[in-house]
Amino acid sequence: MAADVRYIGVQVSIFYHNADVHVFDQDQMTDVVLGKYLPPVLFDGPDGYPVRAMISEHGNSQIIVTSSSISLNASFSPRWQQQSELGRQYVGERVGLLFGIVSGLRATALIYAGTTVETRITSTLDDSDIARAIEDVYGGRFGDRLTDLAVKASEVVDGNDYRNVTVHNFRSFAAGPQAPPQIKLENATASERGVGVSVDYNSRYGYNEGRNAPVTPEDVSRIIDGAFSASAEMSRRVAERLT
């Protein structure tokens, strides 16, 4: 029996040129997100450029708006982690909302979009056996005494999209009273271990190659579907090897 797959979170992003974060005033943006997100907050980002951020009323997602992109970041509750279709529906229902915000930013051009889906498959195997399971997925050997392994593969899909898949082992540790730099993370004391799968599906290849494909709500929905489909396939392959 395959190990359980948990869908941890997803990010949906739309990229554009030269948007004016200030031009979309507070009241106007609040009207767009009313009933789903709290009023946006304006602050300076690490690069000094303005950022608008808003968090959902239930605290499970946030929208970040900058001069070059808008991103929806969602993390899933334990119940939703077991039901990928709920997460897919959740972000899909907010695509129109993202475009509603972008339409008020006076961006000169929408250039590409992307979706990242993160899953985790926990295991009772030890670190070397988990690494061997990752090797088995790719049909290769990367060493004899591995304790950590990460493999990234990128493909071009339909001459327009990148499908980037990263598979890596992980360990989680229970919080304790230690503080940096005294923290000790002994492998044997990990509270959870297994494999993480990250799928980044985006249309940047077409943009890089000058194809100038339109970025529409339908296009973003297609990219979301591609990300969830690739995530489900790779997560299934990993889970079958972690029994």
Backbone as CSV, one residue per row, in Angstrom:
resi,resn,N_x,N_y,N_z,CA_x,CA_y,CA_z,C_x,C_y,C_z
1,MET,0.848,-1.200,0.000,0.000,0.000,0.000,0.877,1.241,0.000
2,ALA,0.572,2.196,-0.886,1.380,3.407,-0.999,1.212,4.289,0.231
3,ALA,2.260,5.059,0.523,2.208,6.008,1.634,1.237,7.137,1.301
4,ASP,0.771,7.840,2.353,-0.177,8.939,2.168,0.532,10.184,1.632
5,VAL,-0.137,10.874,0.714,0.362,12.126,0.156,-0.405,13.276,0.782
6,ARG,0.317,14.282,1.275,-0.312,15.473,1.846,0.017,16.686,0.974
7,TYR,-1.019,17.428,0.616,-0.833,18.661,-0.157,-0.668,19.814,0.827
8,ILE,0.554,20.328,0.908,0.894,21.319,1.928,0.437,22.721,1.537
9,GLY,0.653,23.093,0.284,0.282,24.441,-0.123,0.487,24.661,-1.602
10,VAL,0.068,25.833,-2.070,0.157,26.178,-3.486,0.356,27.679,-3.622
11,GLN,1.064,28.060,-4.660,1.235,29.473,-5.004,0.852,29.658,-6.468
12,VAL,0.048,30.675,-6.735,-0.318,31.055,-8.103,0.164,32.479,-8.326
13,SER,0.949,32.685,-9.386,1.543,34.004,-9.636,1.297,34.444,-11.069
14,ILE,1.108,35.752,-11.236,1.005,36.388,-12.546,2.068,37.478,-12.587
15,PHE,2.856,37.487,-13.656,3.960,38.445,-13.769,3.647,39.457,-14.865
16,TYR,4.112,40.701,-14.649,3.800,41.780,-15.578,4.908,42.822,-15.531
17,HIS,4.785,43.813,-16.426,5.755,44.900,-16.485,5.188,46.169,-15.846
18,ASN,5.975,46.794,-15.012,5.785,48.201,-14.612,4.395,48.547,-14.089
19,ALA,3.900,47.773,-13.147,2.627,48.120,-12.512,2.864,49.188,-11.451
20,ASP,1.863,49.983,-11.210,1.941,51.032,-10.189,1.124,50.588,-8.981
21,VAL,1.817,50.150,-7.941,1.134,49.655,-6.750,0.362,50.764,-6.055
22,HIS,0.796,52.012,-6.216,0.129,53.132,-5.546,-1.179,53.531,-6.235
23,VAL,-1.271,53.303,-7.561,-2.420,53.814,-8.292,-3.714,53.104,-7.882
24,PHE,-3.613,51.860,-7.441,-4.789,51.118,-6.994,-5.026,51.478,-5.533
25,ASP,-5.956,52.393,-5.280,-6.095,52.909,-3.917,-6.712,51.874,-2.980
26,GLN,-6.577,52.163,-1.681,-6.984,51.224,-0.639,-8.460,50.843,-0.757
27,ASP,-9.312,51.807,-0.933,-10.751,51.530,-0.991,-11.112,50.692,-2.210
28,GLN,-10.477,50.987,-3.335,-10.771,50.258,-4.561,-10.355,48.791,-4.425
29,MET,-9.167,48.540,-3.883,-8.707,47.170,-3.728,-9.541,46.428,-2.689
30,THR,-9.947,47.124,-1.642,-10.795,46.502,-0.623,-12.105,46.035,-1.235
31,ASP,-12.668,46.842,-2.154,-13.911,46.445,-2.810,-13.737,45.175,-3.642
32,VAL,-12.578,45.007,-4.295,-12.329,43.844,-5.136,-12.281,42.565,-4.307
33,VAL,-11.665,42.631,-3.130,-11.447,41.421,-2.325,-12.484,41.262,-1.216
34,LEU,-13.469,42.135,-1.178,-14.458,42.138,-0.099,-15.103,40.769,0.088
35,GLY,-15.147,40.323,1.345,-15.780,39.053,1.672,-14.838,37.873,1.648
36,LYS,-13.644,38.069,1.093,-12.664,36.979,1.046,-11.370,37.337,1.761
37,TYR,-10.980,38.608,1.681,-9.713,39.031,2.279,-9.907,40.309,3.092
38,LEU,-9.050,40.453,4.099,-9.060,41.661,4.904,-8.481,42.815,4.096
39,PRO,-8.741,44.058,4.503,-8.214,45.215,3.754,-6.702,45.126,3.572
40,PRO,-6.193,45.512,2.407,-4.759,45.400,2.132,-3.925,46.373,2.965
41,VAL,-2.691,45.972,3.195,-1.722,46.790,3.920,-0.597,47.151,2.963
42,LEU,-0.186,48.410,2.959,0.886,48.883,2.087,2.160,49.062,2.901
43,PHE,3.277,48.503,2.387,4.559,48.670,3.067,5.675,48.566,2.037
44,ASP,6.875,48.924,2.443,8.036,48.826,1.563,8.629,47.429,1.644
45,GLY,8.887,46.822,0.484,9.502,45.508,0.441,10.989,45.583,0.704
46,PRO,11.669,44.433,0.747,13.108,44.409,1.015,13.924,45.214,0.007
47,ASP,13.418,45.329,-1.238,14.146,46.086,-2.260,13.781,47.558,-2.271
48,GLY,12.923,47.979,-1.320,12.536,49.376,-1.239,11.319,49.740,-2.049
49,TYR,10.828,48.818,-2.883,9.643,49.089,-3.689,8.377,48.748,-2.891
50,PRO,7.278,49.452,-3.190,6.060,49.235,-2.398,5.435,47.859,-2.642
51,VAL,4.823,47.319,-1.601,4.146,46.024,-1.647,2.789,46.179,-0.979
52,ARG,1.765,45.590,-1.574,0.464,45.503,-0.914,0.216,44.048,-0.550
53,ALA,-0.235,43.814,0.673,-0.488,42.447,1.134,-1.844,42.383,1.802
54,MET,-2.530,41.288,1.606,-3.821,41.082,2.271,-3.938,39.612,2.630
55,ILE,-4.519,39.339,3.761,-4.670,37.976,4.254,-6.138,37.596,4.235
56,SER,-6.420,36.331,3.984,-7.804,35.885,3.929,-8.448,35.967,5.301
57,GLU,-9.757,36.031,5.337,-10.470,36.188,6.601,-10.245,35.003,7.533
58,HIS,-9.964,33.825,6.970,-9.713,32.641,7.798,-8.218,32.392,8.004
59,GLY,-7.370,33.224,7.411,-5.933,33.143,7.643,-5.194,32.063,6.871
60,ASN,-5.859,31.385,5.923,-5.204,30.293,5.203,-4.505,30.721,3.920
61,SER,-4.713,31.950,3.490,-4.044,32.394,2.263,-3.795,33.895,2.331
62,GLN,-2.893,34.329,1.473,-2.602,35.750,1.365,-2.326,36.097,-0.088
63,ILE,-2.534,37.363,-0.414,-2.229,37.885,-1.739,-1.173,38.963,-1.574
64,ILE,-0.104,38.849,-2.358,0.987,39.813,-2.325,1.054,40.494,-3.693
65,VAL,1.038,41.832,-3.701,1.062,42.608,-4.943,2.306,43.478,-4.964
66,THR,3.121,43.341,-6.011,4.294,44.183,-6.195,4.222,44.838,-7.567
67,SER,5.237,45.597,-7.920,5.251,46.270,-9.218,5.497,45.303,-10.372
68,SER,5.890,44.051,-10.070,6.198,43.095,-11.135,5.395,41.804,-11.068
69,SER,4.636,41.569,-9.979,3.877,40.318,-9.895,2.781,40.413,-8.851
70,ILE,1.832,39.511,-8.980,0.822,39.296,-7.950,0.822,37.802,-7.650
71,SER,0.796,37.448,-6.378,0.869,36.040,-5.988,-0.196,35.723,-4.955
72,LEU,-0.843,34.583,-5.146,-1.746,34.010,-4.157,-1.018,32.843,-3.508
73,ASN,-0.837,32.900,-2.196,-0.178,31.835,-1.447,-1.190,31.210,-0.501
74,ALA,-1.393,29.911,-0.623,-2.379,29.222,0.210,-1.725,28.035,0.903
75,SER,-1.974,27.896,2.202,-1.570,26.705,2.947,-2.836,25.982,3.374
76,PHE,-2.766,24.648,3.432,-3.961,23.848,3.603,-4.054,23.240,4.994
77,SER,-5.274,23.150,5.488,-5.551,22.519,6.774,-5.339,21.018,6.657
78,PRO,-5.210,20.294,7.780,-5.004,18.846,7.706,-6.048,18.125,6.865
79,ARG,-7.321,18.540,6.938,-8.354,17.870,6.144,-8.128,18.119,4.657
80,TRP,-7.808,19.348,4.280,-7.590,19.672,2.875,-6.313,19.042,2.337
81,GLN,-5.344,18.786,3.210,-4.100,18.184,2.748,-4.319,16.800,2.156
82,GLN,-5.402,16.155,2.542,-5.704,14.823,2.037,-6.612,14.848,0.810
83,GLN,-7.075,16.029,0.424,-8.034,16.127,-0.683,-7.581,17.235,-1.639
84,SER,-6.765,16.854,-2.596,-6.169,17.845,-3.497,-7.217,18.625,-4.272
85,GLU,-8.369,18.006,-4.541,-9.383,18.698,-5.336,-9.915,19.941,-4.629
86,LEU,-9.886,19.943,-3.294,-10.338,21.123,-2.554,-9.376,22.284,-2.749
87,GLY,-8.079,21.992,-2.691,-7.092,23.040,-2.922,-7.148,23.558,-4.345
88,ARG,-7.313,22.644,-5.305,-7.416,23.060,-6.704,-8.619,23.963,-6.901
89,GLN,-9.746,23.616,-6.325,-10.937,24.440,-6.459,-10.745,25.801,-5.801
90,TYR,-10.104,25.810,-4.641,-9.900,27.053,-3.888,-9.114,28.075,-4.702
91,VAL,-7.962,27.663,-5.241,-7.158,28.626,-5.988,-7.812,28.956,-7.323
92,GLY,-8.491,27.970,-7.921,-9.163,28.227,-9.184,-10.237,29.295,-9.060
93,GLU,-10.945,29.290,-7.940,-12.008,30.274,-7.720,-11.464,31.676,-7.516
94,ARG,-10.168,31.815,-7.277,-9.572,33.128,-7.007,-8.786,33.690,-8.184
95,VAL,-8.774,32.981,-9.298,-8.081,33.486,-10.481,-8.710,34.794,-10.951
96,GLY,-10.041,34.834,-11.012,-10.724,36.054,-11.430,-10.434,37.214,-10.504
97,LEU,-10.327,36.936,-9.214,-10.013,37.972,-8.233,-8.621,38.545,-8.499
98,LEU,-7.651,37.687,-8.810,-6.298,38.168,-9.113,-6.315,39.087,-10.330
99,PHE,-7.043,38.691,-11.370,-7.114,39.542,-12.562,-7.867,40.835,-12.271
100,GLY,-8.827,40.786,-11.347,-9.523,42.011,-10.964,-8.584,43.010,-10.329
101,ILE,-7.649,42.522,-9.518,-6.660,43.405,-8.904,-5.684,43.925,-9.957
102,VAL,-5.197,43.026,-10.819,-4.224,43.416,-11.833,-4.793,44.480,-12.764
103,SER,-6.080,44.384,-13.077,-6.674,45.350,-14.006,-6.611,46.777,-13.482
104,GLY,-6.501,46.939,-12.166,-6.425,48.273,-11.599,-5.019,48.781,-11.379
105,LEU,-4.015,47.996,-11.785,-2.618,48.384,-11.530,-1.949,49.077,-12.713
106,ARG,-2.639,49.138,-13.848,-2.111,49.786,-15.052,-0.785,49.166,-15.487
107,ALA,-0.682,47.836,-15.377,0.520,47.159,-15.858,0.599,47.295,-17.371
108,THR,1.807,47.508,-17.895,1.951,47.713,-19.340,1.770,46.415,-20.121
109,ALA,2.062,45.266,-19.496,1.886,43.985,-20.189,1.925,42.846,-19.191
110,LEU,1.028,41.879,-19.367,1.120,40.628,-18.614,2.041,39.706,-19.412
111,ILE,3.049,39.110,-18.745,4.075,38.414,-19.521,4.072,36.896,-19.343
112,TYR,3.815,36.383,-18.163,3.683,34.935,-17.981,3.085,34.667,-16.612
113,ALA,2.751,33.395,-16.367,2.135,33.004,-15.099,2.723,31.671,-14.654
114,GLY,2.525,31.343,-13.383,3.051,30.086,-12.880,2.319,29.619,-11.642
115,THR,2.417,28.334,-11.381,1.822,27.728,-10.189,2.824,26.753,-9.584
116,THR,2.984,26.820,-8.268,3.835,25.880,-7.538,2.971,25.097,-6.562
117,VAL,3.087,23.777,-6.580,2.346,22.904,-5.669,3.358,22.118,-4.836
118,GLU,3.164,22.110,-3.520,4.062,21.419,-2.602,3.326,20.254,-1.932
119,THR,3.933,19.061,-1.992,3.377,17.915,-1.278,4.449,17.300,-0.393
120,ARG,3.992,16.519,0.585,4.896,15.755,1.445,4.355,14.342,1.605
121,ILE,5.275,13.384,1.583,4.926,11.983,1.814,5.783,11.512,2.980
122,THR,5.188,11.275,4.129,5.951,10.853,5.305,6.236,9.360,5.242
123,SER,7.290,8.952,5.975,7.709,7.563,5.929,8.349,7.160,7.252
124,THR,8.269,5.865,7.562,8.956,5.321,8.735,10.316,4.741,8.351
125,LEU,10.694,4.815,7.085,11.999,4.333,6.654,13.102,5.225,7.192
126,ASP,14.335,4.722,7.235,15.437,5.572,7.660,15.911,6.417,6.482
127,ASP,16.835,7.349,6.759,17.235,8.325,5.747,17.801,7.675,4.490
128,SER,18.628,6.644,4.652,19.245,6.019,3.480,18.213,5.327,2.606
129,ASP,17.212,4.702,3.226,16.170,4.037,2.443,15.266,5.060,1.741
130,ILE,15.055,6.192,2.392,14.273,7.258,1.746,15.026,7.793,0.529
131,ALA,16.342,8.007,0.695,17.150,8.452,-0.439,17.128,7.423,-1.557
132,ARG,17.175,6.151,-1.201,17.132,5.092,-2.211,15.790,5.092,-2.956
133,ALA,14.706,5.414,-2.250,13.399,5.502,-2.905,13.395,6.615,-3.949
134,ILE,14.038,7.744,-3.635,14.138,8.834,-4.610,14.965,8.381,-5.805
135,GLU,16.067,7.691,-5.538,16.878,7.165,-6.636,16.050,6.253,-7.532
136,ASP,15.222,5.412,-6.921,14.413,4.472,-7.694,13.438,5.193,-8.624
137,VAL,12.941,6.344,-8.184,12.032,7.114,-9.033,12.724,7.504,-10.330
138,TYR,14.004,7.879,-10.228,14.744,8.355,-11.396,15.594,7.272,-12.052
139,GLY,15.609,6.051,-11.468,16.339,4.956,-12.070,17.838,5.139,-12.085
140,GLY,18.381,5.793,-11.043,19.825,6.007,-10.986,20.353,5.828,-9.580
141,ARG,21.680,5.909,-9.448,22.321,5.836,-8.143,23.223,7.049,-7.976
142,PHE,23.094,7.729,-6.840,23.836,8.961,-6.601,24.863,8.815,-5.474
143,GLY,24.968,7.651,-4.874,25.935,7.430,-3.805,25.555,6.200,-3.001
144,ASP,26.495,5.756,-2.150,26.267,4.536,-1.381,25.790,4.795,0.044
145,ARG,26.075,5.958,0.598,25.729,6.231,1.997,24.991,7.565,2.115
146,LEU,24.005,7.760,1.290,23.278,9.032,1.259,22.407,9.209,2.497
147,THR,22.419,10.420,3.041,21.461,10.794,4.082,20.513,11.878,3.583
148,ASP,20.911,12.604,2.540,20.063,13.631,1.941,20.209,13.567,0.432
149,LEU,19.114,13.826,-0.259,19.140,13.806,-1.718,18.035,14.702,-2.253
150,ALA,18.386,15.526,-3.242,17.408,16.351,-3.954,17.692,16.245,-5.449
151,VAL,16.657,16.013,-6.226,16.788,15.894,-7.674,15.780,16.827,-8.327
152,LYS,16.266,17.665,-9.264,15.372,18.565,-10.002,15.442,18.233,-11.483
153,ALA,14.279,18.147,-12.104,14.190,17.904,-13.543,13.255,18.931,-14.162
154,SER,13.668,19.513,-15.288,12.860,20.515,-15.978,12.555,20.043,-17.390
155,GLU,11.315,20.237,-17.811,10.882,19.870,-19.157,10.131,21.038,-19.783
156,VAL,10.184,21.115,-21.111,9.378,22.078,-21.853,8.138,21.355,-22.360
157,VAL,6.979,21.943,-22.106,5.703,21.329,-22.468,5.028,22.165,-23.557
158,ASP,4.697,21.531,-24.662,3.959,22.172,-25.757,4.632,23.445,-26.270
159,GLY,5.951,23.510,-26.156,6.689,24.645,-26.692,6.429,25.958,-25.991
160,ASN,5.779,25.917,-24.831,5.428,27.171,-24.158,5.681,27.165,-22.649
161,ASP,5.530,26.005,-22.009,5.574,25.944,-20.555,6.808,25.202,-20.046
162,TYR,7.252,25.602,-18.859,8.217,24.821,-18.098,7.465,23.961,-17.077
163,ARG,7.875,22.707,-16.979,7.409,21.850,-15.892,8.647,21.446,-15.091
164,ASN,8.827,22.089,-13.941,9.974,21.851,-13.082,9.525,21.012,-11.892
165,VAL,10.171,19.873,-11.692,9.804,18.974,-10.605,11.037,18.715,-9.747
166,THR,10.933,19.029,-8.450,12.011,18.781,-7.498,11.535,17.761,-6.472
167,VAL,12.327,16.712,-6.280,12.021,15.674,-5.302,13.170,15.632,-4.304
168,HIS,12.863,15.716,-3.023,13.909,15.791,-2.002,13.435,15.134,-0.717
169,ASN,14.360,14.662,0.067,13.977,14.147,1.383,13.873,15.297,2.383
170,PHE,13.151,15.090,3.453,13.030,16.114,4.493,13.014,15.450,5.867
171,ARG,13.350,16.249,6.864,13.221,15.873,8.273,12.631,17.052,9.018
172,SER,11.697,16.779,9.915,11.118,17.813,10.780,11.478,17.496,12.223
173,PHE,11.647,18.568,13.012,12.029,18.409,14.409,11.064,19.167,15.303
174,ALA,10.727,18.566,16.434,9.858,19.235,17.390,10.575,20.448,17.970
175,ALA,9.829,21.521,18.213,10.421,22.732,18.783,10.907,22.463,20.190
176,GLY,12.038,23.036,20.529,12.607,22.858,21.867,13.087,24.182,22.426
177,PRO,13.715,24.155,23.588,14.133,25.397,24.241,15.428,25.978,23.695
178,GLN,16.103,25.263,22.766,17.381,25.747,22.268,17.186,26.952,21.351
179,ALA,18.215,27.771,21.271,18.194,28.935,20.400,19.502,28.970,19.616
180,PRO,19.486,29.552,18.403,20.729,29.642,17.626,21.811,30.348,18.445
181,PRO,23.101,29.976,18.324,23.607,28.932,17.429,23.744,27.576,18.117
182,GLN,23.053,27.374,19.239,23.216,26.132,20.003,22.317,24.992,19.539
183,ILE,21.439,25.242,18.557,20.488,24.214,18.135,21.218,22.979,17.607
184,LYS,20.845,21.828,18.111,21.357,20.550,17.625,20.200,19.771,17.000
185,LEU,20.410,19.352,15.778,19.370,18.612,15.063,19.920,17.224,14.736
186,GLU,19.762,16.325,15.664,20.223,14.954,15.454,19.220,14.210,14.574
187,ASN,19.724,13.587,13.537,18.838,12.899,12.603,17.913,11.910,13.299
188,ALA,18.443,11.219,14.291,17.655,10.183,14.960,16.486,10.757,15.749
189,THR,16.531,12.044,16.070,15.473,12.647,16.884,14.398,13.333,16.045
190,ALA,14.454,13.204,14.738,13.448,13.845,13.877,12.055,13.338,14.232
191,SER,11.119,14.256,14.322,9.740,13.871,14.634,9.004,13.371,13.401
192,GLU,9.511,13.710,12.224,8.885,13.289,10.968,9.932,13.325,9.873
193,ARG,9.852,12.369,8.974,10.760,12.363,7.833,10.039,11.768,6.632
194,GLY,10.568,12.041,5.462,9.942,11.522,4.251,10.459,12.237,3.033
195,VAL,9.588,12.404,2.033,9.964,13.013,0.759,9.022,14.170,0.452
196,GLY,9.606,15.273,0.009,8.829,16.406,-0.457,8.887,16.496,-1.975
197,VAL,7.778,16.861,-2.580,7.705,17.046,-4.031,7.242,18.471,-4.305
198,SER,8.034,19.197,-5.092,7.683,20.564,-5.473,7.563,20.642,-6.987
199,VAL,6.403,21.049,-7.465,6.168,21.212,-8.899,5.958,22.689,-9.198
200,ASP,6.793,23.229,-10.073,6.672,24.608,-10.536,6.338,24.560,-12.019
201,TYR,5.095,24.871,-12.346,4.605,24.802,-13.728,4.327,26.229,-14.177
202,ASN,5.019,26.700,-15.215,4.860,28.103,-15.599,5.042,28.285,-17.101
203,SER,4.622,29.442,-17.587,4.681,29.733,-19.018,5.847,30.653,-19.374
204,ARG,6.885,30.652,-18.544,8.014,31.545,-18.807,8.805,31.140,-20.051
205,TYR,8.831,29.844,-20.387,9.581,29.432,-21.580,9.078,30.190,-22.813
206,GLY,7.762,30.239,-22.980,7.218,30.970,-24.117,7.598,32.437,-24.086
207,TYR,7.596,33.044,-22.900,8.009,34.443,-22.768,9.483,34.595,-23.119
208,ASN,10.334,33.702,-22.590,11.769,33.778,-22.877,12.057,33.678,-24.371
209,GLU,11.266,32.847,-25.060,11.494,32.604,-26.488,10.761,33.600,-27.377
210,GLY,10.133,34.614,-26.781,9.507,35.661,-27.565,8.203,35.277,-28.219
211,ARG,7.515,34.272,-27.666,6.263,33.826,-28.280,5.093,34.750,-27.953
212,ASN,5.222,35.528,-26.887,4.201,36.508,-26.515,2.805,35.901,-26.412
213,ALA,2.720,34.743,-25.802,1.421,34.102,-25.599,0.602,34.923,-24.614
214,PRO,-0.705,35.054,-24.831,-1.528,35.846,-23.918,-1.607,35.207,-22.541
215,VAL,-1.719,36.050,-21.536,-1.914,35.590,-20.158,-3.347,35.950,-19.780
216,THR,-4.215,34.970,-19.779,-5.637,35.167,-19.526,-6.060,34.304,-18.346
217,PRO,-7.261,34.541,-17.798,-7.749,33.649,-16.738,-7.773,32.187,-17.180
218,GLU,-8.130,31.932,-18.442,-8.159,30.560,-18.939,-6.749,29.978,-18.975
219,ASP,-5.770,30.796,-19.346,-4.385,30.341,-19.399,-3.878,30.003,-18.002
220,VAL,-4.196,30.830,-17.024,-3.763,30.576,-15.649,-4.429,29.306,-15.113
221,SER,-5.702,29.107,-15.424,-6.388,27.880,-14.998,-5.731,26.655,-15.611
222,ARG,-5.312,26.763,-16.873,-4.613,25.654,-17.528,-3.294,25.346,-16.812
223,ILE,-2.586,26.369,-16.414,-1.313,26.188,-15.710,-1.543,25.563,-14.341
224,ILE,-2.585,25.986,-13.650,-2.923,25.377,-12.354,-3.203,23.888,-12.526
225,ASP,-3.985,23.551,-13.556,-4.280,22.138,-13.822,-3.002,21.357,-14.108
226,GLY,-2.100,21.948,-14.892,-0.846,21.285,-15.210,-0.008,21.030,-13.980
227,ALA,0.021,22.000,-13.062,0.804,21.846,-11.836,0.231,20.762,-10.939
228,PHE,-1.078,20.759,-10.755,-1.691,19.747,-9.894,-1.570,18.357,-10.515
229,SER,-1.697,18.260,-11.832,-1.574,16.965,-12.495,-0.166,16.408,-12.345
230,ALA,0.855,17.238,-12.580,2.236,16.789,-12.446,2.559,16.444,-11.008
231,SER,2.015,17.211,-10.073,2.241,16.937,-8.652,1.641,15.604,-8.248
232,ALA,0.422,15.345,-8.699,-0.240,14.086,-8.356,0.526,12.893,-8.906
233,GLU,1.026,13.007,-10.133,1.735,11.899,-10.767,3.057,11.600,-10.054
234,MET,3.871,12.636,-9.813,5.152,12.395,-9.161,4.963,11.971,-7.705
235,SER,4.024,12.568,-7.007,3.776,12.185,-5.615,3.331,10.730,-5.526
236,ARG,2.521,10.281,-6.472,2.108,8.883,-6.504,3.300,7.967,-6.714
237,ARG,4.167,8.317,-7.628,5.347,7.488,-7.900,6.240,7.384,-6.670
238,VAL,6.403,8.499,-5.957,7.221,8.475,-4.734,6.540,7.641,-3.658
239,ALA,5.244,7.857,-3.469,4.518,7.166,-2.391,4.570,5.652,-2.573
240,GLU,4.534,5.187,-3.812,4.587,3.749,-4.058,5.917,3.139,-3.632
241,ARG,6.959,3.968,-3.552,8.287,3.466,-3.194,8.607,3.677,-1.718
242,LEU,7.682,4.242,-0.970,7.900,4.482,0.459,7.059,3.560,1.322
243,THR,6.628,2.450,0.780,5.795,1.509,1.548,6.642,0.767,2.569
